[in-house]
């Protein structure tokens, strides 16, 4: 999201609390359209093609990669209509199989829907242009830091896309535990390979 008036660019990787940040900053900012595509989860490199990044305060949401992988699993599994059929084998795919499929077939192959939750590609070579990282684990506190830097009044966090918690009929049947609950030794090792760069760059541990 880019705000030309307040001169900031917000990088919003999937499943990192970015929708809540966007709504808290300004519900009235529409996603701009460049090259025929509306911005939602654009890479910073895309903005660099159209703007001088030095003119903007740039921030990005991040999240523990292990947690994000569980989040995208539930998001893709329960919230997309093609996979809401309980008779579907894909609906019954356990987390371990989901992770193995990502490793074997690629981020965009599993269930035919993009499940790429890697954060570093959103920033890549422009890491030195990022002024602040908003951690999912400290959304409100980091949002306050951003507001202060931009000279904006502090905003109360507005709930964004809270996964299947927005669907009570699913919540009662599929309670989401802490992410560690879903990993065994093998799954953790695969996740480490999938998310190696994020773990190294952003300093997250299991």
N, C-alpha and C positions, 0 to 999 in steps of 0.2 A: 504494500500500500504506500502511495506517495501522497503527501500533503504539501502542495506547492505554496500555500499561504504560510504555514508554520515551518516549512523547509525541513521536513524529515522524510526518510524512507524507512518503512518497516518491512523486514524480511520475515515471512511467515511459513516456516516449514510445517508439514503436516503433524497433527496430534501433539502440538506443543503449547496449547492454550492461546494461540494467536487470534482466534475469533473473539475471545473475551477481551483481548487487548484492543483490537480494532473497534469494537463496540464501545469500549470505555473511553477511548480517545475521541471518537467522533462518529456517531451513528449516521451522520449526514454525508460523510465522504463516500462517494460512489467509486467503485473500482474503475480506474481509467482503462481505456482500450488503446493498445499500441499494436501495430502490425496485425490488426484484425482479431486480437486475442485479449480478453479481459484479464486483468491481473488478479490472481488469488494466491498462488504459490509460485511466484516468479523468483528466479535466481537473481542475485545482485548483478550478475553479468548482463542480464537483460536490461536492467535500469541503466547500467553503464553505457549501453549503446545509445541511450536517448537523453541522458542527463550528465552533467558534470558532478560526480559524486562528492567532490570537495565542497560543493555548495549546500550539502545536506547533512543533518545529523542522522546517522544510520544506526538502527538497532535491530536485534533479531531475537526471537524466542528459541530457547533450547530446552531439552528435557533429558533425563536419564535414558539412554538408548534402550536399555533392557525394558524399562517401563513403557517406552514409546512403542516397542514391538508388540507388547501385549495389547496396548491401546488400539493399534491398527488392526490387530487380529479380531478384536471384538467389533470394531467399527465396520470392517469389511464383512464380517461374518453375519452380524445380526441386523444391520441397518440398511443394507442394500436389498431391494425387493427380490432380485433373482435368487437370493440365498436365504429367504425367509421360509422356504418350504421345508418343513421338518422331515419330509421323506427323502430329501436330497442328501447324498453322501457327502457333498461339500459342506452342508450345514453341520454334519457330524464330525468334520475334520478336527482332530485335536490340535492343540497349540504346537505340540512337538512336530506333527506332520506338516503344519503350516510353515514352520521355520525351516524344516528340511526342504520343502518345496521351493521356498524363496532362494535357498542356497543352490539348489540344483537347477532350477528353471529361470531364475531371475525375478527381479522386483515386480515387473509388470505382467508376468505370466500367471502367477497364482490367482485363480478365480477370474482371470481375465480383467482384473482391475488393478490399477497402479497402487501398490502397497509400499512404495519407497519412502521410508521414514528417515533416511540418512540426512543429517543436517549440514555437514561440511560442504557438499556440492552446492548448496544455496549461496555459500559465501566464497569458497574456493580461493582463487588468487587475490581476492579483494579483502582478505581477512584484516589487513591493516587499515581498511576504510571503516570498519565497524567500530562504533563508539561505545556501544554497550550491549551486553548479552542479558536478556531477561530470562531468568531460570524459572521453569515451570514450578519448581519447588519453592519459589519465592516471588510469585507473580505480582502480588500487590506491592511488596516492598520495592521490587525492581521497576515496576510501573511508576511508582512515586519518584524514583531517581530520574527516569526519563522525563517526566512532567517538569520536574525542577530544572533540568538541563534545558528544556525547551521554553521555559518561562511560562508554562501552563499551570493552572490550578490542579492540585492533585485530584485524581478521579477514582471513585470507588469502582472496583472491578465488577464488570457486568458479565454474567455467565455466558459462555459461548456454546460451542458444540460439545456437550458433556456426554458424548457417546450414548450408549443405550440407557443411561439414567433418564433421558428424555422420554423413554418408552416404558412406562410402569409395567406393562404386560410382560416385558422382557426382564425387567429388573428383578421381579419377584422370583423368576425362574433361574436367572443367571447372575448371581451375586459375584462381583469382581473382587477378588482378593488382592493383596499386595503382590506386586509383580514377581517376587521371589517364589511365590507359590507355584508358578507355572513352569519353572525350569527344573530340569534334572541336569546331570553332569554333561550329557551329550548335547542337549539343547543349548545349554550355556556356552559350550565350546563353539557351536555353530554360530550362535549370536555374536560371539566375540569376533569371529571371522567376518561376518556380515557388517559389523558396526565398528570395526577396528579403528578407522580414522576418527570417528566421532569420539570414541572412548579416549583416544590419545589427545586430541586437540582440546576437548572441553573438560577433561579431567574427571570424568565420571567413573565410578567403580560399581561393582555388583553389590 
